[in-house]
Every structure is written in structure tokens, then in C-alpha cells.
Amino acid sequence: MGLPKGRTNNPNGMPKGTKHKKTLQWEALGAMITEDCTEKVMQYLNDLWRKDKDAYFKAYTQLLEYFKPKLGRTEHTGRDGEPIQTTTTIQVMTDDHANKLKEIEERLKNREG
């Protein structure tokens, strides 16, 4: 039978920032591939550039994702997947509002002067 929830036999656990064995293995494999295949990849991309620039950009952007993953995409929708609806309210300034603003402006001018 396991331990109760929230309890462990290793209270210190792995220190923060410590990478798991699999992560270290993947990083080592990536380093090996990039070090050993760099010239071949560059030659391939250079050949593509000369032959088909669209194919070059497609290959280049796909390759970049292995080094700098895309940010997650978020789609904003309205209720139940409907389009977002926006409402704009325009309020007309009344004479009372205009007079109050003038009074405030005068008070500010008197404080400064």
C-alpha cells in the first residue's frame, strides 16, 4: 500500500532545475545530430535556395521549430463558439458635464498660477 497523499519517503526530492535522465539523453542526441549533420543540412538548404525558394522557406521554418518551438496559439470566440461581439457605447456630453469640466479646469489653472 502506498503512502498517503502528500507524503513521501524522499522529502527533499530532486533539486529544482535538475533534469531527468531522459531529458539529458534527448539533449545529448540533439547535440550529436546538430554537430554531425550541420554541413549536410546547410548544403541541403543551399540547394533548395537555388532550386525552389518556397520549398526552402518551408524547410527552414520547419527546421526552426526544433530549436525554438512555436508559441501556443489561442483562438478567441464568443459564447458557444460564436463570433465575438463587441459593443461600443458613445455618450454625448451634456452642458452640465461641460460646465463641470470647465470648473475643474479653472481650479487646476488657479492652483498652478
C-alpha positions in Angstrom: 0.0 0.0 0.0 1.3 3.4 -1.0 1.9 6.4 1.2 -1.0 8.8 2.0 -1.4 11.7 -0.4 1.1 14.5 0.2 3.7 12.2 1.9 7.0 10.9 0.5 9.9 8.8 1.6 12.2 11.3 -0.1 11.2 14.7 1.4 14.0 16.5 -0.4 13.1 15.2 -3.8 15.0 16.2 -6.9 16.5 19.7 -6.5 14.8 22.4 -8.6 16.2 22.7 -12.1 17.5 19.1 -12.1 16.9 17.5 -15.5 15.6 13.9 -15.7 17.7 11.2 -17.3 15.5 11.1 -20.5 15.8 14.9 -20.9 19.6 14.7 -20.7 19.6 11.8 -23.3 17.4 13.8 -25.7 19.6 16.9 -25.3 22.7 14.7 -26.0 21.1 13.2 -29.1 20.1 16.7 -30.3 23.7 18.0 -29.8 25.1 14.9 -31.7 22.7 15.4 -34.6 23.3 19.1 -34.9 27.1 18.7 -34.6 27.4 15.8 -37.1 24.8 16.9 -39.6 25.2 20.7 -39.8 27.2 20.7 -43.0 24.7 18.3 -44.7 21.7 20.4 -43.6 23.3 23.6 -44.8 24.2 22.0 -48.2 20.6 20.8 -48.5 19.2 24.2 -47.6 21.6 25.9 -50.1 20.5 23.6 -52.8 16.9 24.3 -52.1 17.5 28.0 -52.1 18.9 27.7 -55.7 16.1 25.5 -56.9 12.9 26.4 -55.1 12.7 29.4 -52.7 9.2 28.4 -51.4 10.4 24.9 -50.5 13.5 26.5 -48.9 11.4 28.7 -46.6 9.1 25.8 -45.7 12.0 23.5 -44.8 13.8 26.3 -42.9 10.7 27.2 -40.8 10.0 23.6 -40.1 13.7 23.1 -39.0 13.5 26.1 -36.7 10.7 24.6 -34.7 13.2 22.0 -33.4 15.3 24.8 -31.9 12.7 27.4 -31.0 9.2 25.9 -30.6 6.2 28.0 -31.7 4.2 29.7 -29.1 0.9 28.2 -28.3 -2.0 29.6 -30.3 -5.2 30.8 -28.7 -8.4 31.3 -30.5 -10.9 33.7 -29.0 -14.5 33.0 -29.6 -17.8 34.2 -28.1 -20.3 32.2 -26.2 -20.8 28.6 -27.7 -18.1 29.2 -30.3 -20.0 32.1 -31.9 -18.0 35.1 -33.2 -17.0 37.7 -30.6 -19.5 40.6 -30.4 -18.3 44.0 -29.3 -20.5 46.8 -28.1 -19.4 50.4 -28.2 -21.3 53.0 -26.2 -21.0 56.6 -27.1 -22.1 59.0 -24.5 -22.8 62.6 -25.6 -21.5 65.3 -23.2 -24.3 67.4 -21.8 -24.0 71.1 -20.9 -23.8 70.1 -17.2 -20.8 67.9 -17.9 -19.1 70.6 -20.0 -19.6 73.2 -17.3 -18.2 70.9 -14.6 -15.1 70.2 -16.7 -14.6 73.9 -17.2 -14.9 74.5 -13.4 -12.3 71.7 -12.8 -10.0 73.2 -15.5 -10.2 76.6 -13.9 -9.4 75.3 -10.4 -6.4 73.5 -11.8 -5.2 76.6 -13.6 -5.6 78.6 -10.3 -3.5 76.1 -8.4 -0.7 76.2 -10.9 -0.7 80.0 -11.3 
